[in-house]
């Protein structure tokens, strides 16, 4: 009887700074594309969803073995989409520049080298690229003379060319047209769209897949080839770390009856507890205090991280000898706002 088993080929783990490493992260789904499923079937690979990620396994020739039954003799690419499954993700996650029909392109930085854990990307998620199905319309600005749209694959080979008409004299400057691009029959992946015209040449990388969805956040491209193994366990671990937003915090303190309570807005302070932690400092804004001395706005001295970690802020008198509110309310992720310049969080407290 032949006994065979499975060995991990690679492991993709998701982590969100918002949870401070304390809770499972379930806001993103990891979904292999149909093309990747066919490649995995070809080599008898299994993918398994686990807490905070996914693992891909290959069939070996016996217990303890790392020798694959179905080796991968040529370089193959495995594409996985990251799709947001919880709307709260958008409120706390630091994903800069993402918009509909775009993806962050994440790739394993080394080809078939063994590492304990590799962070991808090594910096915050920035600079997403446009994402399309295999048939799409590419918008270009018309010029005085005819132009060309060239589509090249990831190896730089020209796969499609389209003629772009010139700007009609009756049309205003800046008029655009949509060029129909058909990549049916080609592999999914990154393509370069080059627009050659009298005003110059522009290049744009786009990701095309039959499984395109407008709400895909990112695509993970894992490149592998078993022929480069040297006998070491090929288990490679990749970590995708989603950072948290930072925003200015404001507390608006309203004193409903300062005559009866004996409170003055200009003699209030906010303390961060416990004292042993790096403090979040709040400063009163003197110009916010009206003549009635019954209102004051506090602003954080620096932007505050949004994470699911217990803060305790206390409202006291200026000397810190009297406590008026032992635990000030904290904002949830949905209370982040945008003033066209900065993120901010505004919390109203009535006492």
PAVO-549172 format. One record per residue: residue in three letters; x, y, z of N, C-alpha, C, O in turn. Coordinates in steps of 0.001 Angstrom, whole numbers, padded with zeros to 6 digits, always signed. Example, Ala and Ser with C-alpha at 12.3 -4.5 7.8 and 13.67 -1.06 7.14 Angstrom:
BEGIN
ala+013190-005690+007800+012300-004500+007800+013200-003300+007800+014236-003319+008465
ser+012850-002250+007080+013670-001060+007140+012900+000030+007870+013409+001138+008039
This chain:
BEGIN
unk+000850-001195+000000+000000+000000+000000+000883+001241+000000+001746+001384+000866
unk+000681+002128-000946+001474+003362-001033+000850+004420-000130-000333+004744-000233
unk+001690+004944+000757+001225+006003+001659+001781+007333+001175+002993+007510+001052
unk+000904+008234+000912+001311+009554+000466+000704+010605+001375-000254+010352+002106
unk+001276+011769+001310+000777+012858+002145+000854+014177+001392+001087+014212+000184
unk+000657+015242+002119+000704+016570+001533+001655+017457+002323+001731+017371+003549
unk+002369+018297+001616+003326+019227+002203+002946+020642+001779+002469+020863+000666
unk+003164+021594+002684+002824+022983+002372+003790+023538+001337+005007+023482+001511
unk+003238+024068+000268+004041+024751-000736+004237+026214-000342+005364+026708-000292
unk+003123+026904-000062+003245+028262+000474+002028+028587+001318+000977+027954+001218
unk+002212+029583+002140+001234+029971+003146+001089+031487+003071+002083+032208+003160
unk-000126+031970+002911-000389+033408+002892-001202+033755+004135-002284+033210+004355
unk-000676+034654+004931-001345+035059+006168-001704+036536+006094-000919+037357+005620
unk-002905+036863+006571-003365+038248+006648-003307+038720+008094-003587+037968+009027
unk-002939+039978+008252-002865+040553+009596-003275+042021+009513-002863+042734+008598
unk-004077+042465+010461-004513+043858+010489-004043+044512+011775-004296+044002+012866
unk-003358+045644+011646-002867+046352+012826-004003+046792+013735-003806+046958+014939
unk-005184+046982+013172-006334+047422+013953-006605+046480+015115-006999+046916+016197
unk-006393+045184+014891-006678+044199+015928-005530+043987+016886-005661+043232+017850
unk-004408+044639+016641-003279+044592+017567-002800+043165+017811-002260+042855+018872
unk-003007+042287+016803-002526+040917+016899-003274+040053+017882-002795+038981+018251
unk-004462+040503+018323-005178+039775+019370-006360+038959+018858-006826+038051+019547
unk-006852+039271+017656-008065+038618+017193-007890+038120+015763-007059+038649+015024
unk-008660+037113+015363-008636+036695+013955-009075+037840+013048-009902+038672+013422
unk-008512+037860+011874-008800+038912+010912-009636+038306+009800-009133+037513+009004
unk-010912+038675+009739-011829+038012+008812-012508+038987+007861-013558+038669+007303
unk-011926+040174+007665-012551+041179+006800-012250+040967+005319-012876+041600+004469
unk-011299+040085+004998-010927+039867+003607-011065+038389+003249-010703+037511+004032
unk-011594+038128+002053-011631+036780+001512-010479+036610+000530-010176+037526-000234
unk-009830+035435+000544-008774+035113-000411-009357+034111-001407-009717+032995-001030
unk-009449+034506-002669-010174+033722-003665-009249+033405-004841-008801+034327-005522
unk-008951+032132-005097-008154+031807-006294-008959+032075-007555-010167+031840-007584
unk-008301+032564-008591-008993+032779-009860-009269+031431-010521-008678+030417-010149
unk-010161+031425-011493-010478+030187-012204-009233+029634-012900-009018+028422-012921
unk-008426+030511-013463-007202+030067-014135-006249+029409-013142-005595+028416-013460
unk-006176+029972-011939-005312+029386-010907-005862+028042-010442-005090+027126-010161
unk-007166+027914-010357-007756+026620-009979-007380+025540-011003-007108+024396-010639
unk-007370+025915-012273-006994+024941-013302-005524+024540-013183-005176+023377-013383
unk-004667+025505-012859-003240+025193-012670-003071+024283-011457-002288+023334-011505
unk-003787+024556-010380-003679+023712-009187-004192+022305-009467-003611+021329-008992
unk-005263+022193-010226-005765+020862-010581-004734+020100-011419-004568+018891-011257
unk-004054+020803-012302-003058+020182-013174-001949+019510-012373-001481+018431-012737
unk-001524+020156-011271-000420+019628-010461-000908+018995-009157-000111+018726-008258
unk-002213+018759-009058-002806+018112-007878-002498+018896-006607-002182+018310-005571
unk-002589+020196-006689-002376+021053-005521-003712+021294-004834-004758+021343-005481
unk-003664+021443-003528-004850+021761-002746-004676+023130-002122-003572+023490-001713
unk-005747+023895-002043-005698+025136-001270-006743+025019-000157-007846+024509-000351
unk-006351+025505+000988-007191+025354+002174-007254+026689+002903-006226+027275+003245
unk-008482+027165+003137-008657+028386+003906-008456+028077+005381-009016+027115+005906
unk-007660+028891+006039-007383+028737+007471-007610+030086+008133-007857+031087+007461
unk-007523+030100+009470-007658+031370+010180-006636+032359+009648-005438+032081+009616
unk-007125+033512+009233-006257+034617+008790-005514+034339+007494-004495+034983+007244
unk-005970+033412+006654-005227+033235+005417-005572+031974+004661-006674+031436+004770
unk-004588+031511+003882-004775+030342+003031-003440+029610+002918-002381+030237+002949
unk-003490+028274+002787-002287+027494+002520-002513+026692+001241-003628+026253+000957
unk-001443+026509+000479-001470+025690-000731-000534+024510-000508+000617+024696-000113
unk-001026+023285-000760-000275+022076-000474-000072+021266-001752-000886+021324-002673
unk+001034+020504-001792+001278+019593-002903+001370+018167-002358+001671+017957-001183
unk+001107+017194-003230+001141+015793-002826+002575+015282-002889+003245+015426-003911
unk+003052+014676-001781+004420+014136-001737+004394+012616-001887+003326+012009-001968
unk+005600+012000-001923+005664+010556-002193+005780+009715-000930+006104+008531-001013
unk+005523+010298+000233+005529+009500+001445+005648+010371+002683+006002+011547+002591
unk+005349+009786+003854+005437+010551+005098+006827+011157+005295+007838+010471+005148
unk+006866+012449+005628+008125+013133+005875+008856+013569+004627+009884+014238+004732
unk+008368+013220+003449+009041+013552+002203+008642+014954+001741+007539+015428+002015
unk+009580+015609+001022+009264+016886+000384+009295+016736-001136+009236+017731-001859
unk+009388+015499-001625+009462+015262-003069+008046+015257-003639+007218+014455-003208
unk+007752+016126-004589+006399+016184-005134+006122+015030-006089+006991+014638-006868
unk+004902+014485-006026+004483+013462-006973+004319+014079-008359+004645+013459-009371
unk+003809+015308-008388+003587+016001-009655+004402+017293-009641+003880+018352-009293
unk+005666+017212-010015+006523+018408-009992+006047+019444-010999+005347+019127-011960
unk+006440+020685-010758+006090+021793-011647+007328+022098-012482+008229+022781-011995
unk+007406+021621-013716+008638+021738-014499+008864+023119-015097+009976+023440-015515
unk+007813+023943-015142+007951+025291-015695+007417+026293-014668+006667+025942-013757
unk+007822+027536-014845+007342+028564-013927+005835+028729-014069+005316+028855-015178
unk+005143+028729-012945+003699+028930-012941+003352+030091-012006+004065+030365-011040
unk+002269+030749-012309+001796+031853-011480+000443+031491-010889-000450+031021-011594
unk+000303+031715-009594-000953+031464-008888-001509+032820-008447-000878+033542-007675
unk-002697+033151-008950-003315+034437-008645-004470+034263-007670-005338+033410-007857
unk-004465+035078-006639-005539+035094-005652-006029+036532-005515-005236+037466-005399
unk-007357+036689-005530-007918+038014-005276-008184+038180-003779-008606+037243-003102
unk-007931+039379-003282-008354+039776-001945-009614+040614-002108-009612+041638-002791
unk-010690+040162-001472-011976+040860-001615-012507+041206-000231-012498+040367+000671
unk-012962+042424-000067-013449+042901+001233-014811+042292+001523-015725+042372+000703
unk-014938+041681+002701-016203+041047+003079-016898+041772+004227-018025+041427+004579
unk-016239+042775+004818-016828+043521+005931-016644+045010+005657-015506+045470+005578
unk-017731+045784+005506-017610+047216+005195-016799+048004+006214-016252+049054+005876
unk-016707+047526+007455-015927+048240+008470-014453+048346+008094-013746+049233+008572
unk-013992+047436+007235-012597+047447+006812-012201+048806+006245-011110+049307+006519
unk-013104+049404+005446-012766+050669+004792-012609+051799+005801-011957+052801+005510
unk-013195+051649+006975-013158+052731+007955-011852+052775+008745-011416+053847+009164
unk-011229+051620+008947-010011+051630+009763-008748+051289+008989-007647+051569+009463
unk-008878+050688+007804-007694+050187+007098-006984+051311+006344-007624+052193+005771
unk-005670+051264+006356-004853+052251+005652-004570+051725+004243-003524+051126+003992
unk-005501+051952+003341-005351+051537+001942-005409+052806+001090-006484+053346+000829
unk-004258+053259+000673-004126+054589+000092-004323+054571-001423-003594+053901-002153
unk-005310+055311-001870-005506+055488-003298-006383+054453-003962-006632+054546-005164
unk-006874+053442-003202-007713+052437-003848-009016+053079-004301-009578+053927-003608
unk-009478+052673-005450-010781+053077-005937-011370+051925-006727-010692+050939-007017
unk-012622+052060-007065-013328+051018-007809-012568+050673-009086-012032+051556-009755
unk-012527+049388-009417-011846+048888-010615-010339+049142-010576-009722+049473-011589
unk-009770+048980-009396-008304+049001-009265-007909+047950-008247-008731+047535-007430
unk-006653+047513-008288-006151+046517-007339-004721+046869-006945-003972+047459-007723
unk-004364+046497-005736-002961+046515-005336-002332+045218-005829-002860+044135-005577
unk-001218+045321-006523-000548+044136-007061+000521+043694-006067+001487+044416-005826
unk+000344+042500-005491+001262+041969-004488+001894+040693-005038+001183+039773-005441
unk+003204+040636-005057+003897+039462-005593+004926+038966-004593+005429+039733-003773
unk+005238+037659-004670+006307+037161-003800+007639+037722-004321+007939+037606-005509
unk+008424+038322-003440+009608+039070-003877+010769+038201-004324+011697+038702-004958
unk+010743+036914-004011+011834+036032-004414+011254+034813-005112+010137+034386-004820
unk+012029+034259-006037+011549+033103-006804+012119+031830-006193+013298+031518-006360
unk+011262+031099-005482+011643+029791-004978+012770+029779-003950+013518+028804-003867
unk+012899+030836-003175+013863+030790-002077+013091+030490-000798+011915+030834-000680
unk+013746+029856+000142+013085+029470+001383+013302+030575+002413+014431+031017+002625
unk+012240+031010+003041+012338+032061+004048+011355+031749+005166+010334+031098+004942
unk+011668+032219+006380+010766+031985+007491+009435+032708+007266+008359+032123+007386
unk+009542+033989+006939+008336+034752+006640+008747+035989+005861+009702+036677+006223
unk+008030+036260+004803+008311+037417+003953+007105+038333+003996+005970+037897+003802
unk+007362+039612+004253+006290+040594+004312+006046+041149+002915+006973+041657+002285
unk+004818+041061+002423+004463+041651+001135+003156+042443+001282+002143+041899+001723
unk+003187+043710+000916+004390+044463+000593+005123+044851+001869+004600+044675+002969
unk+006313+045369+001725+007102+045757+002894+006716+047135+003395+007274+047602+004388
unk+005775+047800+002733+005335+049142+003096+003811+049183+003028+003198+048199+002612
unk+003176+050299+003425+001714+050375+003320+001241+050155+001893+001992+050355+000939
unk-000012+049741+001759-000595+049515+000440-000793+050859-000264-001622+051668+000152
unk-000034+051088-001322-000131+052326-002082-000062+052004-003577+000318+050901-003970
unk-000429+052967-004386-000290+052900-005845-000990+051685-006464-000328+050834-007057
unk-002303+051594-006337-003016+050512-007029-002976+050722-008535-002760+051839-009005
unk-003182+049651-009290-003234+049739-010746-004652+049429-011206-005430+048811-010479
unk-004980+049862-012420-006319+049620-012962-006538+048126-013170-005600+047389-013475
unk-007769+047692-013005-008126+046279-013177-009297+046179-014139-010237+046972-014079
unk-009229+045193-015028-010248+045030-016069-010531+043552-016275-009729+042704-015885
unk-011679+043235-016894-011865+041879-017436-011009+041721-018685-010264+042635-019039
unk-011101+040588-019354-010265+040365-020538-010757+041178-021745-010010+041365-022706
unk-011982+041651-021703-012498+042581-022705-012851+043877-021986-013664+043871-021061
unk-012254+044973-022398-012522+046232-021716-012353+047389-022688-011886+047218-023814
unk-012738+048553-022233-012620+049761-023041-011626+050695-022356-011780+051040-021184
unk-010606+051095-023107-009521+051911-022556-009668+053342-023074-009712+053574-024282
unk-009744+054296-022147-010002+055679-022526-008700+056421-022821-007744+056351-022048
unk-008676+057133-023950-007517+057932-024349-007998+059314-024775-009147+059492-025179
unk-007101+060282-024678-007402+061643-025125-006936+061809-026561-005782+061523-026882
unk-007823+062266-027417-007509+062395-028835-006519+063535-029082-006543+064556-028395
unk-005650+063340-030078-004654+064332-030459-004894+064768-031907-005795+064262-032576
unk-004084+065704-032377-004299+066282-033707-004098+065262-034820-004713+065371-035881
unk-003247+064281-034588-003020+063232-035588-003348+061879-034976-003490+061749-033760
unk-003466+060884-035827-003811+059533-035359-002757+059001-034389-001593+059400-034433
unk-003191+058091-033512-002279+057461-032564-002475+055957-032549-003299+055413-033283
unk-001702+055297-031700-001788+053848-031556-001919+053480-030086-001291+054091-029221
unk-002740+052478-029816-002759+051837-028498-002151+050456-028665-002666+049629-029418
unk-001051+050208-027958-000382+048907-027980-000587+048222-026636-000511+048864-025588
unk-000843+046935-026668-000990+046143-025453+000115+045092-025441+000246+044303-026377
unk+000909+045090-024368+002023+044145-024249+001835+043305-022996+001311+043775-021986
unk+002277+042044-023081+002162+041170-021914+003305+041427-020948+004132+042306-021188
unk+003362+040659-019843+004363+040898-018807+005785+040662-019287+006733+041139-018664
unk+005951+039923-020399+007276+039697-020975+007659+040792-021970+008744+040761-022550
unk+006755+041764-022164+007030+042849-023084+006668+042574-024523+006958+043389-025398
unk+006030+041422-024792+005666+041056-026161+004362+041744-026568+003399+041777-025802
unk+004346+042285-027771+003163+042961-028290+002079+041939-028626+002319+041003-029389
unk+000878+042121-028052-000209+041171-028294-001402+041804-029011-002184+041098-029646
unk-001547+043104-028918-002657+043784-029585-002229+045202-029980-001457+045847-029270
unk-002750+045687-031141-002536+047063-031590-003860+047621-032098-004584+046953-032836
unk-004168+048846-031697-005415+049483-032111-005124+050899-032598-004347+051628-031982
unk-005741+051274-033686-005583+052614-034241-006546+053575-033540-007714+053256-033319
unk-006032+054755-033199-006839+055795-032559-007000+056941-033554-006016+057450-034090
unk-008227+057335-033793-008499+058381-034776-007992+059736-034266-007805+059911-033062
unk-007768+060699-035180-007340+062029-034750-008505+062854-034220-009670+062518-034432
unk-008178+063915-033543-009185+064848-033046-009825+065571-034228-009122+066110-035083
unk-011145+065583-034276-011849+066302-035333-011750+067810-035064-011862+068231-033913
unk-011541+068635-036111-011428+070091-035895-012628+070684-035157-012499+071714-034494
unk-013773+070053-035265-014961+070584-034593-015023+070188-033121-015858+070706-032380
unk-014155+069283-032690-014179+068808-031296-013274+069656-030412-012207+070081-030854
unk-013680+069907-029183-012828+070696-028283-011604+069897-027841-011617+068666-027833
unk-010558+070616-027478-009357+069961-026945-009724+069164-025696-010555+069589-024894
unk-009101+068024-025550-009388+067175-024399-010450+066128-024643-010757+065335-023754
unk-011022+066116-025850-012016+065087-026179-011374+063702-026108-010246+063510-026562
unk-012081+062766-025550-011542+061415-025385-012403+060406-026131-013532+060695-026528
unk-011847+059225-026307-012594+058110-026880-012207+056842-026139-011156+056780-025500
unk-013057+055839-026228-012785+054554-025592-012366+053552-026660-013078+053330-027639
unk-011204+052957-026453-010668+051969-027387-011063+050584-026886-010688+050224-025771
unk-011809+049787-027667-012164+048430-027227-010952+047501-027304-010351+047343-028367
unk-010600+046892-026180-009456+045990-026104-009975+044581-025837-010738+044363-024896
unk-009560+043633-026662-010015+042245-026536-008804+041346-026318-007987+041149-027218
unk-008701+040793-025083-007606+039883-024748-008117+038457-024554-007484+037652-023871
unk-009249+038153-025150-009793+036801-025061-008763+035793-025575-008165+035992-026632
unk-008565+034729-024831-007615+033695-025227-006228+033876-024661-005399+032971-024745
unk-005960+035052-024075-004662+035278-023436-004756+034968-021942-005847+034915-021374
unk-003600+034767-021318-003567+034479-019890-003899+035724-019092-003584+036843-019497
unk-004543+035514-017946-004760+036640-017051-003418+037107-016500-002455+036342-016450
unk-003367+038355-016093-002131+038875-015524-001960+040349-015813-002907+041044-016180
unk-000728+040815-015639-000412+042226-015839-000088+042474-017308+000699+041748-017915
unk-000699+043499-017864-000426+043946-019223-000055+045426-019184-000503+046174-018315
unk+000767+045826-020140+001093+047243-020276+000322+047804-021465+000404+047284-022577
unk-000429+048877-021211-001145+049573-022276-000352+050832-022605-000153+051697-021753
unk+000093+050920-023848+000925+052043-024299+000143+052850-025329-000342+052312-026323
unk+000031+054156-025071-000655+055044-026007+000402+055917-026669+000999+056784-026031
unk+000623+055675-027961+001611+056426-028749+000860+057476-029548+000006+057141-030369
unk+001175+058758-029310+000442+059832-029988+001363+061026-030188+002509+061021-029739
unk+000856+062046-030863+001679+063211-031183+002077+064003-029942+003030+064782-029981
unk+001362+063812-028855+001722+064509-027616+002735+063761-026775+003154+064258-025730
unk+003140+062568-027211+004088+061755-026453+003580+060333-026289+002619+059928-026943
unk+004217+059593-025431+003849+058199-025186+003555+058004-023708+004340+058417-022854
unk+002442+057384-023408+002105+057064-022021+002019+055556-021861+001572+054855-022769
unk+002446+055057-020710+002399+053625-020392+001628+053428-019097+001814+054176-018137
unk+000772+052433-019072+000023+052116-017862-000067+050606-017703-000454+049899-018633
unk+000290+050118-016525+000130+048704-016204-001290+048456-015715-001814+049214-014900
unk-001904+047400-016214-003256+047030-015798-003263+045535-015512-002445+044786-016046
unk-004193+045110-014667-004350+043682-014388-005660+043218-015000-006720+043782-014729
unk-005576+042178-015833-006752+041669-016543-007034+040230-016124-006124+039405-016045
unk-008292+039942-015859-008685+038590-015458-010141+038356-015823-010955+039274-015726
unk-010488+037131-016245-011905+036808-016451-012716+036916-015171-013938+037058-015222
unk-012048+036849-014017-012725+036919-012724-012708+038326-012142-012843+038507-010932
unk-012543+039318-013008-012537+040702-012543-013805+041026-011770-014905+040634-012160
unk-013635+041749-010665-014759+042277-009901-014375+043678-009435-013237+043916-009028
unk-015327+044595-009498-015024+045988-009159-014593+046161-007715-013943+047152-007384
unk-014943+045212-006839-014616+045375-005429-013417+044538-004996-013200+044364-003797
unk-012629+044011-005944-011381+043358-005558-010417+044400-005009-010182+045430-005642
unk-009863+044136-003841-008920+045072-003232-007512+044881-003777-006811+045855-004049
unk-007096+043629-003937-005723+043336-004348-005679+042003-005068-006607+041200-004974
unk-004593+041778-005784-004333+040477-006381-002961+040019-005899-001989+040773-005942
unk-002897+038776-005441-001648+038173-004997-001121+037293-006117-001808+036373-006561
unk+000078+037565-006570+000709+036760-007611+001857+035974-006991+002879+036543-006609
unk+001676+034658-006897+002700+033788-006350+003357+033014-007488+002677+032280-008205
unk+004666+033165-007665+005404+032511-008748+006228+031352-008187+006984+031530-007232
unk+006080+030164-008783+006766+028978-008278+007220+028053-009400+006648+028017-010489
unk+008291+027298-009079+008753+026226-009966+009523+025226-009114+010526+025570-008490
unk+009043+023980-009094+009658+023000-008197+011045+022584-008642+011803+022052-007831
unk+011406+022800-009880+012707+022362-010352+013874+023032-009647+015002+022542-009711
unk+013614+024152-008972+014695+024868-008289+014890+024400-006851+015767+024907-006151
unk+014081+023434-006399+014235+022977-005019+015571+022263-004842+016056+021596-005756
unk+016149+022407-003676+017437+021775-003386+017315+020760-002259+018314+020382-001648
unk+016110+020327-001987+015911+019356-000913+015388+019976+000350+014897+019269+001230
unk+015482+021308+000463+014937+021980+001635+013416+022048+001508+012868+022064+000406
unk+012760+022086+002640+011312+022175+002641+010888+023453+001921+011330+024535+002308
unk+010046+023368+000886+009687+024567+000122+008627+025434+000781+008182+026422+000196
unk+008219+025078+001988+007190+025845+002677+007632+027307+002802+008556+027620+003553
unk+006980+028176+002079+007298+029601+002146+006105+030339+002731+004955+030080+002376
unk+006400+031252+003625+005357+031944+004367+005367+033422+003995+006405+034084+004009
unk+004187+033911+003664+004050+035304+003275+003022+035976+004183+001966+035413+004471
unk+003343+037157+004617+002471+037922+005504+002048+039203+004804+002886+039976+004338
unk+000749+039418+004734+000211+040677+004217-000342+041442+005411-001322+041026+006029
unk+000283+042540+005722-000094+043316+006912-000837+044569+006472-000293+045408+005753
unk-002081+044686+006910-002894+045847+006594-002771+046840+007741-003163+046544+008870
unk-002233+048004+007454-002069+049012+008498-003386+049664+008869-004394+049492+008184
unk-003365+050412+009960-004577+051101+010396-004475+052590+010091-003385+053152+009989
unk-005619+053200+009951-005665+054634+009714-005202+055399+010948-005209+054888+012068
unk-004810+056616+010705-004526+057557+011786-005363+058803+011546-005569+059213+010404
unk-005839+059395+012617-006633+060610+012456-006458+061517+013660-006061+061083+014742
unk-006764+062782+013444-006806+063733+014558-008085+063490+015348-009165+063358+014772
unk-007958+063432+016662-009122+063235+017514-009510+064557+018159-008662+065327+018611
unk-010827+064799+018186-011371+065985+018846-012419+065549+019857-013250+064686+019576
unk-012370+066152+021027-013445+066017+022017-014101+067380+022178-013447+068359+022536
unk-015398+067431+021908-016182+068643+022151-016914+068473+023471-017829+067657+023579
unk-016512+069238+024469-017079+069121+025813-018094+070247+026018-017748+071427+025956
unk-019358+069864+026265-020434+070825+026515-020851+070714+027982-021176+069625+028454
unk-020843+071822+028692-021309+071853+030086-022730+072385+030075-022968+073535+029706
unk-023662+071555+030475-025065+071944+030343-025464+073036+031324-026296+073882+030996
unk-024890+073035+032517-025237+074066+033520-023998+074318+034369-023845+073738+035444
unk-023122+075181+033885-021874+075381+034626-022081+076179+035910-021237+076143+036806
unk-023197+076897+036005-023458+077647+037245-023750+076686+038387-023201+076820+039481
unk-024630+075702+038120-024989+074734+039164-023834+073786+039448-023542+073486+040606
unk-023175+073312+038389-022112+072320+038566-020807+072946+039039-019944+072257+039582
unk-020666+074226+038838-019422+074876+039252-018243+074510+038372-017097+074552+038820
unk-018513+074148+037115-017446+073778+036184-017178+074922+035236-018097+075621+034808
unk-015918+075107+034911-015525+076097+033926-014769+075398+032808-013857+074609+033055
unk-015155+075694+031594-014547+075019+030451-013053+075250+030377-012311+074385+029911
unk-012603+076412+030833-011163+076700+030756-010363+076048+031875-009154+076255+031984
unk-011052+075247+032719-010344+074523+033779-010617+073023+033649-010820+072329+034645
unk-010619+072537+032409-010807+071113+032160-009564+070548+031477-008826+071262+030798
unk-009356+069248+031676-008217+068565+031053-008620+067132+030756-009545+066597+031367
unk-007920+066514+029812-008134+065104+029482-006853+064340+029791-005772+064696+029321
unk-006992+063284+030589-005854+062437+030953-005980+061089+030245-007082+060577+030053
unk-004834+060523+029861-004785+059189+029273-004317+058224+030347-003264+058426+030952
unk-005098+057169+030588-004749+056153+031580-004564+054820+030873-005183+054606+029830
unk-003737+053908+031394-002865+054101+032551-001654+054947+032204-001275+055083+031041
unk-001064+055508+033239+000026+056461+033034+001264+055805+032440+002118+056495+031883
unk+001378+054459+032551+002572+053781+032059+002649+053667+030552+003732+053429+030017
unk+001535+053829+029842+001541+053723+028393+002058+055016+027766+001995+056077+028387
unk+002570+054930+026539+002874+056179+025817+001598+056999+025714+000623+056536+025121
unk+001576+058191+026269+000300+058908+026384-000174+059505+025074+000617+059940+024237
unk-001499+059513+024922-002133+060316+023886-002475+061648+024548-003272+061692+025485
unk-001884+062709+024071-002027+064020+024708-003109+064820+023999-003128+064901+022771
unk-004008+065409+024777-005038+066301+024249-004807+067704+024784-004571+067900+025976
unk-004877+068665+023894-004712+070065+024268-006008+070816+024043-006658+070650+023010
unk-006389+071650+025017-007562+072499+024843-007254+073584+023819-006136+074096+023756
unk-008251+073925+023025-008119+075002+022045-008748+076248+022670-009973+076366+022704
unk-007926+077180+023165-008480+078338+023896-009497+079129+023083-010479+079624+023636
unk-009272+079254+021773-010175+080058+020959-011565+079454+020862-012505+080131+020446
unk-011710+078182+021244-013021+077540+021164-013920+077872+022344-015124+077625+022285
unk-013363+078425+023411-014115+078658+024644-014922+079961+024521-014339+081028+024330
unk-016253+079883+024628-017080+081094+024516-017062+081891+025818-016566+081401+026832
unk-017599+083116+025804-017644+083926+027047-018406+083244+028172-018127+083487+029346
unk-019368+082391+027823-020129+081691+028862-019317+080594+029548-019739+080046+030567
unk-018139+080275+028978-017219+079296+029585-017886+077935+029793-017617+077246+030777
unk-018764+077554+028849-019479+076282+029004-019196+075307+027858-019919+074327+027678
unk-018162+075576+027102-017801+074695+025990-016299+074809+025733-015718+075891+025822
unk-015680+073661+025410-014267+073674+025025-014007+072500+024076-014583+071423+024233
unk-013151+072717+023112-012739+071660+022192-011308+071261+022520-010425+072106+022660
unk-011097+069937+022639-009764+069375+022819-009331+068701+021517-010145+068080+020834
unk-008059+068825+021182-007510+068187+019994-006290+067370+020381-005479+067792+021206
unk-006167+066183+019772-004985+065353+020041-003740+066062+019516-003765+066671+018447
unk-002654+065976+020279-001409+066644+019889-000812+066013+018637-000071+066671+017907
unk-001124+064754+018383-000668+064054+017178-001801+063149+016716-002758+062923+017457
unk-001699+062632+015500-002720+061718+015009-002713+060424+015817-001657+059918+016200
unk-003899+059903+016066-004077+058720+016909-004352+057511+016021-005137+057591+015076
unk-003699+056393+016330-003930+055157+015596-005339+054640+015877-005822+054689+017008
unk-005982+054147+014826-007276+053483+015012-007017+051988+015155-006666+051314+014187
unk-007188+051488+016346-007041+050063+016564-008004+049610+017646-008472+050402+018463
unk-008282+048340+017630-009232+047785+018586-008485+047461+019876-008307+046302+020253
unk-008067+048504+020517-007291+048380+021744-007912+049310+022775-008246+050448+022447
unk-008073+048858+024006-008764+049713+024977-007941+050946+025357-006829+050836+025873
unk-008514+052116+025091-007999+053374+025622-008862+053760+026815-010035+053395+026887
unk-008288+054484+027727-009107+055115+028757-008672+056561+028891-007536+056867+029253
unk-009620+057443+028584-009393+058873+028742-010338+059384+029819-011512+059017+029864
unk-009806+060233+030681-010568+060744+031824-010642+062262+031733-009651+062927+031431
unk-011839+062803+032002-012016+064256+032037-011878+064732+033474-012610+064298+034364
unk-010930+065628+033683-010640+066117+035040-010584+067644+035027-010745+068290+033991
unk-010347+068195+036222-010044+069624+036255-008598+069827+035812-007859+068859+035634
unk-008201+071066+035635-006882+071352+035093-005751+070792+035927-004714+070407+035386
unk-005932+070741+037234-004888+070231+038119-004894+068710+038208-003958+068116+038743
unk-005946+068076+037687-006029+066620+037753-006449+066091+039102-006292+064900+039372
unk-006986+066956+039967-007359+066525+041315-008836+066123+041421-009237+065476+042388
unk-009634+066505+040433-011049+066141+040424-011388+065443+039102-010934+065857+038035
unk-012185+064388+039192-012612+063665+037999-014085+063933+037749-014922+063764+038637
unk-014394+064359+036516-015778+064643+036154-016375+063520+035296-017549+063182+035447
unk-015584+062954+034413-016012+061792+033626-014865+060794+033692-013771+061054+033190
unk-015130+059639+034323-014047+058683+034540-013614+058005+033252-012425+057753+033058
unk-014569+057704+032361-014244+057044+031088-014945+057811+029962-016164+057728+029811
unk-014177+058544+029187-014746+059255+028048-015062+058270+026928-014344+057285+026761
unk-016116+058513+026163-016453+057589+025073-015359+057574+024014-014660+058564+023798
unk-015231+056414+023356-014244+056243+022285-014968+056107+020950-016095+055615+020899
unk-014328+056538+019880-014977+056426+018563-014881+055020+018011-013919+054302+018286
unk-015868+054628+017239-015796+053393+016474-015235+053690+015102-015062+054857+014752
unk-014944+052662+014309-014349+052884+012988-015227+053702+012058-014716+054369+011158
unk-016563+053664+012262-017456+054393+011362-017473+055890+011650-018058+056656+010884
unk-016841+056318+012743-016882+057734+013094-015699+058522+012551-015510+059684+012912
unk-014901+057903+011687-013817+058622+011028-014421+059498+009941-015251+059043+009154
unk-013997+060767+009903-014492+061704+008913-013319+062279+008133-012157+062033+008455
unk-013644+063044+007107-012625+063568+006195-012952+065025+005906-014077+065351+005526
unk-011964+065904+006088-012202+067325+005861-011516+067828+004599-011249+069024+004474
unk-011225+066918+003651-010553+067209+002373-009052+067381+002534-008331+067468+001540
unk-008574+067432+003760-007132+067524+004005-006679+066379+004891-005713+065689+004566
unk-007367+066168+006012-006962+065159+006976-008158+064331+007425-009309+064757+007327
unk-007855+063140+007917-008854+062357+008622-009025+062933+010025-008062+063395+010638
unk-010238+062903+010519-010439+063343+011888-011608+062587+012506-012449+062032+011800
unk-011646+062574+013820-012712+061931+014566-013223+062923+015587-012452+063453+016387
unk-014516+063173+015561-015109+064163+016441-016048+063466+017427-016972+062763+017019
unk-015805+063667+018740-016589+063011+019783-017221+064103+020643-016528+064984+021152
unk-018539+064034+020799-019272+065056+021560-019623+064480+022916-020155+063374+023015
unk-019317+065244+023972-019595+064824+025345-020370+065928+026045-019952+067086+026059
unk-021489+065559+026617-022288+066503+027415-022163+066135+028884-022332+064977+029267
unk-021865+067136+029696-021778+066884+031148-022621+067921+031881-022694+067900+033110
